[in-house]
Amino acid sequence: MVKISRTVEYALVAVQHMVAHRGTLVSARDLSSALALPSGLMAKVLQRLSAAGMLESEQGVHGGYRLVRDPDTLSFLELSEAVEGPLRPAACGSGSEGSCDRGDVCTVSGPVHTLSARIVDLLSETKVGSLLKHEDLKQGAHL
């Protein structure tokens, strides 16, 4: 089953906050406080998004993070992989040697690979900007 982790949810919430405060530097501490999220995890999420080139960071007393990627061109897959690493919807679809102990007798590897590819395609085609325009998010609901 494909599951969106809390880390990915927090990344989406952080991007949503930065879109609403476009151009403003936001510290991990301020973001955590404003959204009632764990500060350590939020700091890690922001660092990973920055390392992936989605945010830029400024050091110093008044430092913080700023969104530099357009959410309308940023795919959900990119966001997810920035904070969680490569998506592996199915163990047998990971391509790593020995990832499935039933590989030699499996009768569903073809359909599993097809479904895995479709999931990756869907998440690649889904833009973060379109998710943030969803009515529930406009009303301030948290993920």
Buried (B, 14 or more C-beta within 10 A) or exposed (E): EEEEEEBBBBBBBBBBBBBEBEEEBBBBEBBBEEBEBEBEBBBBBBBBBBEBEBBBBEEEEEEBBBBEBEBEEBBBBBBBBBBBEEBBBBBBBBEEEEEBEEEEEEEEBEEBBEBBEEBBEEBEEBBBBEBBEEEEBEEEEEB
